[in-house]
Amino acid sequence: MSLIIDIEKTLGNFSLDVHFKAENEVLGLLGASGSGKTMTLKCIAGVITPDRGHIELDSQVLFDSEKKINLSPQKRRVGLLFQNYALFPNMTVWQNIRTGLLRDHMGRASADAAVKDIIEKLRLTGLEKHKPWQLSGGQQQRTALARILISAPQIILLDEPLSALDSCLRWEVETQLSDILAEYGKTVILVSHDRDEIYRLCSRASAMTGGCAGQPVPVEEMFERPSSISEALLSGCKNISRARRLTSRTLLAQDWGTVLKTDREIPENLCGVGLHATDLCPSWSGKNENSIRCHIEKRISDPLYDIYLLRPQSGDWPEGEDHFKTISNLPQAEDSASSRLLRMDCPKNSSQPFSKEQELTVSMPCQKLMFFT
């Protein structure tokens, strides 16, 4: 099933501008709270009406502002799973799932057989008479998904499907959800602010910032080779500097105060350069490629990494912070000085921990640098 969406919507000071296509895949919308992810889903489902544009699902027009087409939610055959699952609290698991068939004209025996079948598929056997409050978070989610799947939707929309779960339960539910979506086999749009969920559950993803969705790309490409500063930040890149192209293979990283060499052609319209925290590494000899002298501002320990916040010993910020925020299309940081720091994540026990206030030379491998235009 293919989805084509090209819409605009303004609510107060917020403007939504979304254009993408998806077909028989799990497509992720990755963005922070307030970026327009949920609003996009509601426009597809018919809960919110766009101001302008076109939405088409498997050659059926759901919305077209010029042709004045706007199908009701009931006629769109869209399954929308809300963050809180929206189960009826006074109904049992069986009854909740059965409501997904209310619009279908089938006999009671056929309906009961369909409910029983979906209960078995989603491993809810034995819970048929339970109310939502008697279920775990994972069981509630599977019940809500069963109610959607039994209605035979042409597309499934998942709004932060794992956000309501604690960390212990989330992994178990995520693996179950992955299996369910694989068996479904049609188009799924999954929105999340969690980049790890997007990476594991989706084949392609689009970064959403300020109501705008970037063109979907394979998740590996988004995380390894993001094309914009906004996309890089959403995908977890911690080290970003304004940059200017000097030659085809050298650039000036203005905020780090250093010239960097690269192993590939630098775009002429370069505006930024990035490096993942796990790719920044100590330069023991001080002679490694793209070495930069830093002062250790802080050391933070987590279960897997020693995290170091490093201040480059030079940098070109004077004209820069407002311009940096403008090109990244992100809100001004409360403490803009913190954005000058480099972050280096070292695996536990990989080396002797460095001390705060220590001077350290680090290396930026040329093959790991990311270019932003």
Summary of the structure (lengths in Angstrom):
residues: 373
radius of gyration: 24.4
end to end distance: 33.3
largest distance: 77.8
contacts: 1160
relative contact order: 0.12
helix: 28%
strand: 32%
